Amino acid sequence: MIIVTGCNGFIGSNLVSQLNKLGFNNIIGVDDLSKKKNLINIEHCEIEGLLDIEEFESNYLLKDKSFNDVNQIFHQGACTNTMEWDAEYMMKNNFSFSQQLLDFAERNSVSFIYASSASVYGGGKKFEEIRENENPINLYAFSKYLFDQLVRQKVKANKIQIVGLRYFNVYGPNESHKGQMASVAYHLHQQLKEGNDVKLFEGSGGFGPGEQRRDFIYVDDVVKVNLWFMNNPDVSGIFNVGTGKSQTFNEVAKAVIEWHGKGSITYIPFPKELIDSYQSFTEANIDRLRQAGYQEDFLDVQSGIKLYLDELQNWPKNAS
């Protein structure tokens, strides 16, 4: 039995879909079922059960009720809004719930793979998974940072697999529900569906207009990393999940423009409210991931965006 939290969300739904393709249907999905529009992301998937997060927390995490034969947890659920400043809400969703889920995994000897975030590095320029490089600059990043510190202590003395995956800038199908937090590729695609130009920020952090650089990674590559760790249960720790190569927002825009066969780039003023909480550069150091044994290649922006937009075009539920 496999538990996937955040199963209706972006990465969680893609993970469930790929698990199905590999023959795994014994999946218990957990999510906030009040967000009914997100159910469309898993309507094509095969799962054994779907639980609301509140029901799961009260009956399984707090009352220690257990499923039969659970051997794997993929914890993908979280509040991912980097603009959220309600500390109580953020910590409940991203720290307390994660802590309870990890305790459940420990009590039941279950492998635990969870979504961390490259946001823990803040405005730094070094992206190796060591404490000295970590300086979260918003509440979301701080919540992920705190849980990573707890995990570091747990990994040292634990017999179960515990893996934290620091996702960099993920893009791909099933992200439209994220609204403002959806990828830049998604937003630029929407802009060209409605007009003839795409909008990028003017320069920031020492970078020129649209030249801010991020490590953009396609969601299928993220799912492959998750599944690799499932198949390698002796490997634990915190690992970056990016391509290892940063690319510019201009490159993303040009890939979207090329796919549409039209469009130009317009640069807009950089928002004042983001000045102190914006990463103008990220680039995953994936040495630790490679040393652990993961050797698959990652798609670059040009290849990944073509796959993504082809999918949006051919799959009506993602085309909105």
N, C-alpha and C positions, 0 to 999 in steps of 0.2 A: 504494500500500500504506500502511495506517495501523497503527501500533503503539499499543495501549492497555495500559498497566501498571495493575495493580489492577483488571483487567477483571471479576473475580468479586466485587468489593466493591460498596459502596453506590453511589457516584457513577460509578465505572467501568462497572458493568453497565448503569446507566441511559443512559450515554453510548453504549455499544455498541448498545443497543436503538434509540436514536434515530438513530444512524448507519445502521442497517439500514432504518429507515423512510424514510430519505432516499436509499436505493438503494446504500449502501456495504456490501458484504459482504467486501471485500478487507482484512480485519482480522486482525492477529496479536495475540492476547491473551497477556498475561504476568501471572502471579500465583503465589502460594505454593500449589501444587497439593496439598500435604499437608492443607490445610484443605478436605476434600472436600465438606463440607456447603455451602460457599459456591458450588459449581458450579451449584446450583439457580437462582442469580440469572441465569445466562446460558444455561440449557438451552433456552430458546426463541429464542436468537439465532443468526444466521448469521455464522460466522467461518471464515477459511481455516486458522488454526492456533492452538494453545494451548500455550504453553511455561511450564515451571516457572521461577521467578525465578533459581534457581541455574544451570540450563542456559542461560538467556538471558545471564546475567552472564558465565559462563565461556566460552561459544562466540562470543558476539556483541560484548560490551563489552570483554572482555579480549583475545580472540584476533583481534578486528577482522573477524570474519566478517560479511558483510552480506547483507541481503535485496535482492532486485531491486525497484527502483522504489519504495522507501520515501520518502515525501515529508512524512509527518506523524507526530509522536509526541505522544500525550496521556499525560502521566505523572501518573496518579492514585493510584498505589500508595504506601503509607507505613504506618508504625506510628502509629496515631492515638490510642493510649491515653495520655491526659494524666496518668494515675496511674503510668505506667511510669518507673522511676528507674534502670534498667540503662543506663548511659551508653554502653557499648560497643555494645549491641544497638540502641539508638535511633540513634546516629550512623551505624552501618553501614547501617541501613535508610533513614534519612531524609536523610542527607548524602552519605555515600560512594557509595551506589548512584545517587543523583540526579546527583552529579558525573560519574560514569562515563557515565551516560546522556546527559548534556549534551555531554560530550566526543564521544560517538558521533554525536550530532546534528550537531555542528560538523564532524567529519571527513567526514560524508556529506551535508552541506548540507541538513539536514532541519529543518523547522519544529518547534519545541519548546514545548509548552504544558503547564505543570505546576501541580499543586495546592499552593498555599501555605496560610496560615491566618491568620485574624484574631487568633489567640492571641498573635502576635508583639507586639501592642499592650499586653499585660499588663493591669495595673490602671489604665491611663491613661484619660483622657476624650476624647482627640482621636484620630480614626481616619482621618487623611489619610496617604497613603503616603509619608511622609518619615521619615528616620532619627530625628529628634528625638522622634517619637511612639512609638518602639519600645522596649519594656522587657519581654522575655519573663520569665515568673514560674514556668515549669516546664520540664522537660527537653524535652518535645515541642515547645513553643513555641521554645525555644532552637535546636533542630535546624532548624526551619523558618526562623528568623531568620538563621542562619548561611548557609544556602543562598541566601536572598534577597540577602545581601550579596555573595556570589559572582556572582550573576546581574546585579546592578547594574553590576559591573565589566565583565562580558561584553557586556551590551547596548550599552555605549558604543562598543565596537570590533568589533561583529559584524555580518556581512552576513545571517545567517539570522534568522528571527523567533524571539525568545525572550520568552515571556509567563508571568509568575507571577500566579496568581489567588488572592487572599486570601479564602478562603471564610469567611463568618460562620456562623451556626448553621443548618446544612442539615438538613432533615427530608424524609421521603418514602419511597416503596417501596424494598424490598431492603436495609433497614438492620437487620433483626432479628438478624443474625449478630453485630452489634457489641456485643451484650450491654449491659454497664453504660454503654458509650459511645454507645449509640443515643440518639436525640433524646428530649427530654422529652415530646413529643407521643406518641411510640411508647410510652413507659413509662406515661404516664397512661392511654392506651387500654387497655393490658394490665391496669392496676389496676381499671378499670371493668368489664372482662370478668369479673374475679374477685370484685369486691365493689361497694360503693356509695359509695366515696369515693376521691379522688385526693390524693396527698401532695405538698406543696411545702415548701420550706425557709422557716423563719422569716426575719426581716429580716437583711440583711447589707450592708456597704458603704454604710450610710446610707439604705438602702431598707427599707420596711416588709415585712411578711410577704407573699411572693409578688409583691412589686412590683419585684424585680430586673428589669432590662430587657435584652433581647437583640435583635439584628437577626436574626430568623428568616426563612430563605429556603427556598422549596420547591425540591426537587431538579431539577424540570423547568426552572426558571429558571436554575439553575446550568449545566445542560447547554446551554441556548440561548446562554449567554455563551461557553462553550467553542467552540461551533460558529461563532459570529459571528467569533471570532478566527481560526479555520481559514479562513474565507472572506475575511478581511482580513489577508493575510500581510505587509503592509507595516507593521503596527502591532506594536510591541514594548514591553515594560516590565512593571511590577508594578501590578496593579489590584485594588482591593477588589471583592468580589462579595457584595453584600448588597442589601436592598431600599432602604436609605437611611433607614429609619424603624424605630426600636426599638419593641418591644411587650413587655408584661409577661408573666411566667409565669402570672399570674392570667388574662390574656386567653387564653393557650393552654389552660389548664385549662377555662375556660368554653366554649371552642369544642369541646373534646372532650366535655364534659358535655352540651352542646346536641346534638351528633351522637348520643350514646347515649340522650338523653332521660331521663337520671337522673344522680344523683351530687351530692356536695358536696365541698368542699375542706377538708382537714385540714393544718395546718401543723406541721412536725416540726423539732426542734432542728437548727441549722446544724452540720455536721460540723467538729470542731476541726481535722482534718487538711487541710481545704480553705481555712482562713481566709486563708492567705498565698498561695494559688495559684488563686483563684477570681475570675472576671470578673463583677462584679455589674451591669455596664453595658457594652453594645457597641452601636454604631450606625455603620454604614458611611458614610463620606464617598464618594459615587460620582461626584463631579465629574470625576475623571480618566477614569473609564469613559465618562461621557457625552461628554466632550470628544473622546475617541477615536472617537466615532461611534455607540456603542451606545445605542439609543433605546427599546428594548422596555420595557413596564411590568412590574412585579413583583407577584406575588400577596401579599396581606396574610395574616395568620395565619388569619383567619376563612374566607377562600376556600380557602387552601391545605390547611388541616386537613380541610375537608369533602372535597376531592378525594382526599386521602391515605386517609382512613378509608373512603371509598367503595371505593377500590381494594383496601384490605386485606380488606374484606368480600367483594368479588367475585372475588378472585384467591386461591385456597386456599393457594398456596405462601407468601403473605405474611401469612396470617391467624394464624400461630402466634405 
